[in-house]
Amino acid sequence: MHRLLLACILIFSISASLQAQRFGGTPPGVEWRQINTDTARIIYPAGLDSQAQRVALLAHYQASQAPASLGKQIHKINIVLQNQTTIANGYVGLGPYRSEFYLTPSLNNFNLGSLSWTDQLAIHEFRHVEQFNNFRNGISKAFYYLFGEEGFALAVNASVPDWFYEGDAVYNETVLSKQGRGRLPLFLNAYPALWKAGKQYSWMKLRNGSLKDYVPDHYNLGYLLVNYGYEKYGLDFWAKVTHDATAYKGLFYPFQKAIEKYSGMSYPAFREAAFNYYKKDTGNSQLPAAVLPVNKKVVTDHLYPYVLSPDSLLYLKTAYNKRPAFFVKDQQGEHRLRTRDIAINDQFAYRNGKIVYAAYENDPRWRWRDYSVIKVLDIHSKQQQTITHKTKYFSPDISPSGLKVVAVYAGLKGRSELHVLDAATGKKQSAISAADIGLFTDPKFMSEDSVISAVRLTDGRMALAVSSLSNGSTVRLTPPSFNVIGFPWVNNGTVYFSASYKGNDNVFCIDWKDKQIYRVSNWPLGDYFANAAEGRLAWSSFTAEGFQLQQADEASLNRELITPLEIQTLQPAYPVAHASDIKEVVPGGELPLRYFSSSKYRKGTRLFNFHSWRPYYEDPEFTFSLYGQNVLNTLETQLYYLYNENDRTSAVGASAAFGQWFPYLSIGSQYTFNKSVAVGNKLKQWAQLDSRVGLSIPLSWTSGRTHKQFVAGTNYFYRNDFNKGLYKDSFVQNNFSYLHHYLQWAQQVEVAPQHIFPRLGYSLSAEYRYAISKYDSWHWLGGASLYLPGFLPAHSIVVTGGYQETDTLNTLFSNRMAYSRGYNEAYFARMWRTSLNYHFPLWYPDWGFANILYLKRIRGNGFYDLTKVYSRDKTATANQRSVGGELFFDTKWWNQYELSFGFRVSHLLDKDFYTGRKGETVFEFIMPVSIFPK
């Protein structure tokens, strides 16, 4: 029974931790407003009224008109608009049920398109709202009532695959608009890249990804399957499939059975038919020889090449086993210049020995507030300078003279401008904006006085435009189109750029004299980042092994003349199912004119927002808890009942954490009924109240090439006993209190997908506990870790150490230090420990079984542990040494939940104080406790 319950709780715990959220991340000075309707509550910072009105309008249209309907259920959703982050994203989550839109758009036109980012979020994310609203069926609905929103999330995520959620949302953003990812070549070419390379991966590998091979994500996979289902079986196909699946009609594999029921073919046959539908339009072609040998073992990208000379290139290189870095390729080979600072966008620019790029930084305390700052790197001296601070600048370029930098500025209210900055100080010199331009992207200096950029117009179309720095005017160079365009570069009167054309992205050029448009590359998977100099043209081509560098003589380019009408016509690679049957509403479709009233949103609204209730078991305690979290994520609450099966006691408790102020405040209390213990021939009976209050300062920030974290805090604990029973006056009531202080500091470099641990980093921690009433007792604990690179890129050396000492007169505090592996843990007056570990990958199987278990990586660790222990008077010492190895399995369960477990073999070099034996070999099963949060 315990094993079965533990398995259920394991699933609940993993499901609950999936949605990472920024607790207490909004600065307290933000003034919130709301549009509150029967369908949605839009919560937004003051000044974003137009964006909030647009979100409300699109939400109401989708809820009422229900294009490609999944059902008729409507459950009100809270949508929070966040405008202080530089990351373009959004989500809809359960536990609590809410959505957040990250309003700063991505400047890569080819990844997400050129539509209004607010509109795109509204039609994509609200589709997730419709999904959750209409998945309350049968067993899934029962789980909602039995366990709350986390139980509902468990049920629907187990019955409906992640590829459907995102594929259906991408279909929605595509069919309701004039663009969407379902019409973007870079998005649609993900699977053709595999097919052209002859890579026939298993279904489970396509579902779960790989640490060694390029595998498109569940967005790409989902759209192809969802679009095919709508096209082949009608607009009600997925509504019927998901209704049956979430109702668990067919208890095991309900989604697969529903597809078989409504398509008339098995699930594998449906997938195969869908892929064949798209493969028929995929021809065979061979990529010309790349500048660098293609790495067949590790996916490697070569991005944004710049021609330094006829035989040398500068570019950014990223790989699954290495951090992003700037490289130069010349006749002597490939040379690394410098590892790039942490950034959210790979774009960089180069001129006359200077690299300029935007790096990511964030506010240490208020995690919803982050920045994009400009760095200038001298490739000769390797010296780097940060010229802006706490800014939102993107896609910078440096002028021919090296004295100016132009960058895209994203304002908090959605306004986009080009800012011209002093390259030495970062001081703003001028700004350019235009009423018909919603977003500037990819600016490049044409001269000291003019800038060319790819602009997103307010209606979602794109064009190349030239801006004058002297008078601030902006003139279009190409006709506007829903074909995306970007990455311009000017060389000797010729403008090179990438653009979508007939379902693909290629490099084009415009002759400045006659303004004719020519296509100069034709790789069917996409060509990007063109740069020309010294008579050479360089670019990157997308392949299944990553972006590969290409180069050609400018004079020998094959120029194909393209008419303005052709460049304006959007021709997606694959048809969008039933696009002619559903009205487009983005960007300028006919929507009912409606104004929604707004009001102030008080930060204390529904602070105790209880959303889930679930059991938990950790031997010997069973707990049933009620969880709450407010929409603004500033208060987390928990009420619980606890039963201890060893001493047969019951307890009730409550806890809360408040994150709206600079320090976190936490409080908790537990009352235990009817505790008892035999003392001589008497039975001591009592009730026990344990209370705590805490204050902490959690700081976490990114700057330069490292992530940092600092935490300082203090907790006050008080225990109060209430004697009961026949002998209640025979015993002294055990009332005491103590303080707990702690400090933590950590710093590490970013990691690549194959890195087990950071290649460089360290952490330090210290804790001190001491009694302040009744007892005189104390306990000290310190720890440190050091992360170093191993012999190969994916190997890691980890050195850890710890020190613990406790009062010997009154041992009030428990042992908290890790012991040497393989030994039975013991608690001594003084202990210190050091450990040396060497972690390394053994195999990337990319193998799965029955959509239940998927094995991504098998890795090993060799270790040596030394713990020195001291006697009670600290005069005698003994060593507790062990050596051994660990074998870990990095897995994914049910195509969703990542879990690492393993086995350990330890050889004891000293006597175990519990068994008295020396030289034993101990075998252990390793299960991380972090998957069992309470």
C-alpha positions, 0 to 999 in steps of 0.5 A, a space after each residue: 500500500 505504501 509503495 502504491 501511495 508513494 508512486 501516486 505522490 511522486 507523480 503529483 509532486 513532479 506535476 506540481 513543480 513543472 510550472 516554474 514561477 517567479 515568486 515575489 518577482 514584481 517590484 512593489 512600486 508597480 501600480 496594477 489595473 484590471 479589466 474584469 469580465 465574465 470571461 477573463 480578468 486582465 491584470 496589467 501595469 498602469 499605462 498598458 491600457 491599449 494592450 489590455 483592451 486588445 487582449 480582452 477583445 481577442 479573448 472574448 472573440 475566441 471564447 464566443 466565436 470558438 473557431 475550431 472549437 474544442 467545446 463550449 465550457 468557459 472558466 474565467 482566467 486571470 491574465 497578468 501582463 508583464 512588461 519589465 522582462 526582456 524575454 518574449 514568452 507566455 504561459 497558461 498554468 494550473 495551480 493556480 489557474 492563470 496566464 502571464 504574457 511577457 510583452 517584450 517581443 523577440 527581435 528574430 523575425 524568422 522564429 516567431 514572425 512579425 505580427 503584433 506580439 500582444 496579438 500573437 500572445 492573445 491568440 496562442 495563449 488563450 487557446 491553452 485557456 480553451 484547452 484547459 476549460 474543455 478538458 474537464 471531462 470524466 476522470 479528469 473532472 473527477 481529479 479536479 474535484 478530488 485534488 484541485 488544480 494540481 490533480 486536474 493538471 496531472 490527469 490532463 497531462 497524462 491523457 493529452 500529450 504536450 505536442 497537442 497543447 502547443 501544436 493546437 495553439 500554433 495552429 490557432 495563432 496561424 489560422 486566426 492570423 495572416 501569418 503565424 508560425 504555421 506559415 514561417 519557413 524556419 519553423 516548418 523546415 525542422 522536420 524536412 531537415 531530418 528527412 533530407 539528412 536521412 535521419 529516421 528517428 523513433 517516435 519516442 526520440 521525436 517526443 522526448 528529444 536528444 542530448 546528442 542529435 538535433 530533434 525538433 521540439 513539441 511545437 514543431 511536431 505538434 503543429 504538423 500532426 494537429 494541422 494534418 488532423 484538421 485537414 484530413 478529418 475536419 474541424 471537430 476531429 481534435 475536439 472529439 479526440 481530446 474529449 474522449 482522452 480527458 474523460 479516459 474512455 479507454 483507461 490506458 492510452 486514452 489519447 491513442 485510442 481516441 485517435 484510432 476511434 475517430 480516424 479509423 487507423 492506429 496511432 502509429 499509422 496516423 503519425 506515419 500518414 501525417 508525416 507522409 503528407 508533408 514528406 511528399 513536398 520535400 525534395 532531395 538536395 545536397 548542401 554545398 561543402 561547408 566552410 568547416 567540416 560538419 560535426 556529425 557527433 555533436 550538434 554545432 551552430 555557426 552563426 552571424 559570420 563576418 568576412 575579415 579577409 578573403 580567407 578568414 571569417 569571424 562567427 559565433 559558435 555554439 554546440 551541445 557540449 560547449 558554451 557560446 563563444 566568438 571564433 575566427 577561422 583562417 588559414 591556420 585553423 579555428 581560434 577562439 577569441 572569447 566566451 560570450 557573456 550570457 545572452 538571450 539572443 545570439 545576434 552580434 555585429 562587427 566592424 573594424 576590430 570591434 564586436 558589439 552585442 546585447 547581453 542579459 542582466 537582471 535585477 537581483 531581487 525583482 526577477 520580473 525586471 531584467 535588462 539587455 545591455 550593450 557590450 563592446 569587445 575589441 578582438 585584438 586586445 580581448 578587452 570588453 566594455 559594458 557601455 549601457 546599464 539597466 537598459 532594454 537595447 537589442 540587436 546593436 550595430 557599430 558604425 564604420 568609424 567605430 564612434 556610434 552604436 545603433 540599437 533597438 530600444 523597447 519601451 515599457 509601454 510597447 514603443 519601439 525606437 532606434 537609439 544612436 549611442 556614443 560607442 565609448 560611453 553609451 550615452 544616447 545621441 538621438 532617437 528615431 521612431 515612426 508612427 507606422 512602425 511597430 518594431 525596428 529589428 536588425 539595424 545596420 549602419 549604411 554610413 555614419 548618417 544612415 541606418 537600414 533595418 527590417 521593420 515590422 509595420 503596425 499591421 504586421 507586414 514587414 519591409 526594409 527601411 532606411 532611416 536618416 540620422 540627420 533628419 529622423 526620416 524613415 523610407 521603405 526600400 522594399 514593398 511591405 509583405 507578410 513574408 518575414 525579412 531580416 539580417 540586412 547588410 550593405 556592401 559596395 552599393 548592394 544590400 543583402 538580406 534574408 527573406 521568406 519566398 515561396 515557402 523558404 528563407 533565402 539570401 536576397 540582394 538589392 542593387 542600390 542603383 536600380 532597386 531590383 531584387 535578386 535571390 542569390 541562394 537557394 538552399 531549401 532549408 534556409 539561409 541566414 545572416 549574410 555578410 559581404 566584404 573583400 569580394 566574398 559573401 558568407 552566410 549560415 545554412 540550416 541543417 540537421 547538424 546545426 547552422 553551417 557556414 557557406 561562402 561564395 565569391 560575390 562576382 560569381 553569385 547566381 542572381 535570380 530576379 524577383 518581382 515586387 509582386 512575388 516578394 509580397 506574396 506569402 506562400 507557406 510550404 504547407 497549406 493551413 487546414 481550413 484557413 478559408 473557413 475561419 475568419 482571420 482576426 489578426 492583424 486587422 480582421 473584423 472584430 466587434 467594437 467594444 470598450 472594456 471598463 477598467 479599475 484599480 487592481 488591489 494587490 491584496 485581492 484573493 491573497 488566500 487563493 487555495 487551488 489544490 489539495 493533495 496527499 503526501 507520504 514520507 515514512 513514517 508521516 502521512 500528510 494531506 495539504 491544502 495549497 494556496 497562491 495568489 495571482 500576483 504570486 506574492 503569497 504562498 499558503 499551506 494548511 495541512 493535517 499530519 499523521 505519524 504512524 510510528 507514535 500514532 499522533 495527529 497534527 494540524 499546521 499552517 505556513 505562509 511565505 510573503 514575497 512582496 517586500 524586499 525581504 521574504 517573510 515566512 511563518 508557520 505553526 504546527 500543533 500536535 495532539 496526544 504525544 506520549 512517552 514512558 518515563 520510568 513507570 510513568 506515562 508522560 502525555 502532552 500536546 506540542 506547539 511548534 512555531 516559526 517566523 523567518 526573514 530572508 533576502 534571496 538575491 539571484 542575478 546574471 551578469 557577465 558570463 556567470 549566474 550568481 546567487 546570495 541568500 541570507 536569512 534568520 528563523 526563530 523557532 519556538 516549542 511550547 509543550 502542554 502537559 496532559 493526563 494523569 501525571 501532567 504535574 509530575 513533569 516540567 513543561 518543555 518550552 524552549 526557543 532557538 535561532 537559525 541564521 544562514 548565508 549562501 553564496 554561489 556563482 557559476 558559468 552557464 551550461 550547455 545541454 550536455 554539461 552535467 555540472 557547470 564547467 566552472 563554479 563554486 558555492 559557499 554556505 554557513 548555518 548557525 543554530 543556538 538556543 536562546 531559552 532554557 537550554 544552552 546549546 549550539 550547532 554550526 554547519 558550513 559547506 563548499 563546492 567547487 566545479 571544474 572542467 574535466 578532460 573532455 567538454 562534457 566531463 566535470 570535476 566536483 570537489 565538495 567539503 563540509 564542516 559541522 560542530 555541535 555543543 556536547 553538553 546539550 545536543 539539541 540539534 540534529 545532524 545535518 552533514 552528509 557522511 562518506 558514502 557507503 557508511 551508516 551515518 553517525 553524529 559526532 561532536 565535530 566532523 569535517 568532510 571532503 569529496 572528490 568526484 569525476 562525472 562523465 557521460 557514458 552513452 546517449 541511448 535515446 531509447 524508450 519503451 511503450 511511451 512510459 520510459 525514455 532513457 536520454 543519458 547514462 553517466 558515471 561518477 568516480 568518487 573518493 570521500 573522506 570524513 574525519 570525526 572527533 570524539 566527544 571531548 575532541 581529543 581523539 579522531 578517526 577517518 571514514 574513507 570510501 571510494 567507489 563509483 555511481 551509475 546514473 540514468 537520466 530518464 523521462 517518464 510518460 514523455 513528460 517528467 524528467 527523473 534521474 536515478 542510479 546505483 552506487 558501489 562504495 568500498 569502505 577503507 575504514 571501520 564502520 562505527 555501526 557494523 564494526 566492519 572494515 573493507 566492506 563493499 556496499 551497494 545502494 540505490 540512488 533516488 533524488 529527494 528533490 522530487 518529493 516536495 511537500 
